C-alpha cells in the first residue's frame, strides 16, 4: 500500500463547507483505493473516529485556531505556511511516504526549501488563487497582492504535477506562470453524491423547511449560501435582493452565510419579512434548504478571480436540479456552455430579470444527470488517483 501525506492549512474536521468536504471525500476515496493517508492539518477536535473508520493518520500542527470566522484569517494563513516548514521537516524526517499532496499555494512555501531534498513526487492542487480574492479587498496593498500573485503562479513549477479545477486556471498557470501544460491536470470540483442526492431527501422536506422558516408553500424561494466577502458580492447583494422583491411579489429570499460582510447584510435586510437569514448550517443539512428552494443565486461579481473558479455552491444547487443565476463568469460558461439550467448575467439588472424568469421553470433533470455523471467527489478523486505515483513519474 502506498503512503500519502496530505498537507493543508485548512481545518480538516468538522466539515465547514464545500472545500473542506472536498478534501475529506478525496482522501476517503484514496484511502479506500490503495493509499495509506496521513494528514498534516490544524486540528482542534477529536478525530479518533476518522482514524478508526478510514485509517487516516494525523500529523496535526495547530499554532492557533483556523476557521472561516477567525480574526486576521488571511494573515494567519500566510504565517501558517511559514511556520509549518519546521513541522513538515520533522514529519518527513520521521516518516516515509510515497507521495506528498499539497492543498493550495499557501502550503507550497515550505516545499521551496524541502523539495530539492526529496526523492518522492510532490503534487499540488489549486482550488483558487488567494491573490485574486485579496485583490478585490481594498484592505490589502496592491504591492502585496501583486507579489502574492507572482508567487502563486510560479511556485507551482516546483511540483511534479499540478491539479486545477478549471481550464481557465490551467491556462493562467501555463501562460502567466510558465508551467508546462503536461504538468497541469484538470480535475474539476465536485459534490458529495450521497448527501446531495435528490433520491435521499424526505418526500415532505419542502413543506417541513418552509414551515420552519415561515415561508408560504406557494412562494418562490431564491437561495444563496456561503461566505460573504468583498469578492463574493458583499457590496451588491443587498441592492439585488431589495430590487428583486420590488419586482416580484411572489419571491422570498433565503440567505445562509458567514463572513465579514454577513452582519452588515443582516442589519440592512432585517426588517423585510420576505428575507430569511440563517447563520452557519452544517454541510449535511444544506441539501434540505436547497431542496426547499426554486432558484440558486450566486451574486459573485465578474472579476479575474471569479472567472478562474467553478464555485462549489453552483454544483450543489445543480445536483438537486435547482436552476442557477450567476454573473457572466468565464469558467461557468466554459463548463456548462448553452445549458438552460444556468443563466449568466452581464449586470445587476439582468441578474434580477434572470432570477424572475428562472423562478417559473421548475427543476432540471438534465442538471441532476450531468452533476451525477461527472461532478461528484468520487469522480474528482479518481481523476487525481490516476495521476498520482506510477509510471508517469
N, C-alpha and C positions, 0 to 999 in steps of 0.2 A: 504493500500500500504506500502510495506517495504521500509525503508530508508537505503541507502547505501552510505558510504563515500569512495571515491576512492582517494588514496594518491600516488602522483608521483613526482619525481624530474625533469621530462622532460616537456618541453614546450608543453602544450596541443593543442594550436591552434596558428597559422595555421599549417596544416599538413606539415611536412618536410620529410616524408618518411614512410617506411613500419611500423616501430614500433609505431610511433605516430598515424598513420592511424589505427593500430590495437586497440589501446586504445580507440580512438574515436568510432569505429564501435562496439566494445564490449559494451561500455557504452550506446551507442544509442540503441542497441538491448535490454539491460537490462531495460532502461527507457521505452521502448515500451512493456515490458513484466513483469510488476508488481513491478518495483522499482522506487522510487524517488531518483535520483542520485545527490549527491553533490561531488565536485571535488576540492581537495587541490593540487594546481599546481603553478609553476611560470608563471605569465601572464604579457604580455606587449602589448596586443592588446585588442580591444573592443570585447567582446564575448556575448553581449546582444542578438544578433541574435540567438545564440545557446540556450540561456535560453528561448527565446520565442518559438523556433521551437521544442526543445526536452525536455524542462522543466528542464535542467541542472541548478544546483545552484553552485556557485563558492566560494571557500574559498581560495583565492589566497595568496601565500606567495612568494614574489619576492625580496629577499635581493640583488640580482644582476642579470644581464642578463644571460640566459641559452640558448645556441644554439650549434649546431654541430661545428661551426667555432669560438666559443668564446675562448679567451686565457685562459690557465690554466683550461681547461674544467674538467679534471679528479679530480684535487684538489678541484674545486668548487663543484663537485658532492658530494665528501666526506664531505666537510664542510656544504653543504646544509642539509645533513642527520642529522648532529648535531644540526644546528640552527633550523631546523623545529620542533624539540622536543617541544620547548616552544610555537610555533604556534599551534601545534596539541593539546597540553594540553588545550589551550584556546578554540579551536574549539569543542573539546569533552566535555568541561565543560559547554559550552553554547548551545549545540545541542544534540538531542537524535538520535541515529542510531541503526539499527537492525543488521548491519554487516559492517565491515571495510575491504576494498580490497586494498592491498598494492602492488605497482608495483616495483619489484626487491629489492635486498638486501640493497641498499643504504638507502632506506626509512624504512627498518626493524629496524634500530638503535633506533629510538625513542620508539619503542614498547618493547624494552628490559626493559624500565622503566615504560611504560604506561600499558602494557598488564596485569600485576598482579592485577591492579585495575579495569579492565574492566569486565563487566558481559555479554558482547556480543561477538560473534565469530569474529575472525580476520583471514583473509586468505591472502596469498601472491602468486604472480605469477612471476616465473623466466623465462626470455627470453634469458638470457645468464649469464655467470659468469664473472664479471668485472675483477677479479683477473687473469683469463686466458688470457684476452686480454692484460692486463698490463704486464703480464709475457713475452709477445713477443716484448715488447718495452724496449730497453736497458736503457732508461732514468730512470726507476724505480728500486730501490734497491731490490734485491731478498728477503731480510728480510721483507720488506713492502708487497711484493706480497704474500709471504707465510702467513703472518698474515691476510691479506685480504681474502685469500683462506680459512683459518681456520674459519674466521668469517662467510663468505658466506655459507659454508657448514653446519655449526652448528646453526646459528641463525634461520634457517628455523624451527627448533624444537620447537620454542615458539609459532608457529602459529597452528591454528586448522586444516587448510588444506593448501596444497602447490600445485599449478598448475605449470606444466612444459611443454615444447614444444617438447621434445624428450624423448625416453626411456633411452637414454644414460645419460641425466640429472637426470632422476629419479634414476637410478642405482647409480650414483655418490652421490646423496644426501642420499640415503638409506645406502650405504655401507661405504663411507668415512665420511658422516655426521651423521650416526647413526639414521636417521629419519625412523619412522615406515612406511612400504610400504603402509599401508592402508590410510595414510595421503596424499600421493603424487599421484596426478591425472594428467594423460597425456591428454592434450587438443590439441596438435599440434599448428601450426600457420596458418594464412590464407591470403586471398586477398579479396579485395572489389569485390564482384560478379557483381556489376553494372559497375564499372569503368574498371575492367579487364575482359571484355566480348567481344569476337570476333564479336558477332552479333550486337554490338552497335557502331562499328567503321565505318567510312566512306568507301565506296567502293573504292574510289580513294586515300585512305590515303597513301599507299605505294609510289605512284608516287609523291604525294604532299611533303611528308617528304624528299624523296630522291632529289627532285628538290631543296628544301630549303637548304639541306646540300651539294649540288653539288656532288651527288653520282650517277653514272650511274645506270639505272634501271636494267641492266643485271648483275651488280656486285653482289658479295656475301658479305653480310654485317654481321660482328660479333660485338656484342654489350656487353658492361658492363656498369652498372650504380650503383652508391653507394659511400660510404665513402671509401677513400683510405688511409690506415694507416698501421703501421708495421705488424699487424696481418691480414691485408687484402691484402697481396700481393704487398705491396709497393716496395719491393726490387727485384721483379722478373717480374713485368708486362711489363716493357719496353722491356726487352730482349725477352719475349714471343711474343710480338707484332712485333718486328723487324724480328724475325726469321720466324714468320707466313707469313709476307708479302714477305719475300725472297722465301718461298716455294710455295706460291700460288699467281699467277699473277692476279687472279680474286678477291682476298679478299680485302675488306676495313674494317676499324675498327672504331666504334663509342664509345667514352667514355663520360659518363655524370657523373660528380662527384664533391665531395667536400672532404676536409680532409687535413691533414698536408702534405701528400705526393703528392697532386694533382698538385701543382705548379711546382714541380721538374719534374714530368712526362710530363707536358705540354711543358716545355723547352726542354726536351730530344727528344720529338717527333714532335715538331712544324714544322720542315722542310719537313716532309713526307706528300705528298698530299693525300695519301690514309688513313690517320688518321684524324678523325673528332672529335673535342673535344668541349663539351658544359659544362658550369658551371651548377649550380642548375637549375633543371627543376621541375615545380610543379607536385605534385603527380598525378593529374588528366591527365596530358599530357604524362606521362611516357608510357602508353599503345600505344600511337601513334608511338613512336620511336621503341618500341618492335615489333609492327606490321610491321614496315618497315625493320626489320632485319631477318636474316636467322638462326643465332645461338646465344644463350646467353652464354657468358663465365663467369665463376666465379673463378678467379685466386687466391683463398684463399688457402695458403699452408696448408698441413696437420699438425695439432698440437692438443694438448689436448682440447683446447677451441673450435676450429672449428669442431672437432669431436663431440662436445656436441650439437651444434645448427643446426637448419634447416633454412638456410638463406632465408629471405623473397623474395629476388630477384629471387631465383630459382623458387618459386611458381608463381611469377609474369610472368616470361617467359613461364612457362608451361601452365599457364591459357589461353594463346593465342596460344598454340600449337607450340611455338618456342622451338626446342630441345636445350639441355644444355650440356656443357662440364665443369666438375669440377675436382678437385683433389680427391684423394682416401679418402673421408671423411666418417666416420663411420655412422653418423646419416642419411646421404643421402642414403647410401647403405641399411640401415635398413628399411627406409621408402619406397623406390622405388626399391626394390630388383629386378634385372633382367629386368627392363623396358628398352626398346630400345630407349626411348626418352632422356635418360641420359647416358653419357659416363664418367666414372670416370678414373682418370689418376694417375699413380704412380710417374711420374716425368714430367718435363717441356717438354721434347721431345715427350713423349706420349700425353701430353696435346695438343700440336700443331698438331700432327698427327690426334688426335680425332676431333679437330675442322675441319680440312680439310675434313675428312670423313663425318662428320655430315652436312657440307655445301651442300652436294649433296642429302640429304634425304627428304627435304621438311617438311611441318608441320605435327604434330602428333595429330590426332583426339582423340587418347586414352588419351593423356596428358590433353587435354581440359576437357574430361569427368571425369577423376579422380580428378582433382582440383575442378571442379564444384560440385562433389558429396561429397567431404569430407574436402576440404581445403579452404572454404570461411570464412570470419569473422563471419557470422551468425552461421555457424556450430560450430566454436570455442566458440562463446558467449553462444550458447545453452548448450554446454558441461559444461561451467562454471556455468550457471544459475542452472542447475540440481544439482550441488554440493554446492550451496550457502544455507543459513539457511533453515533448515527444520528438519525433524525428526532425520536426521543423526547427528545433533549436540547435 
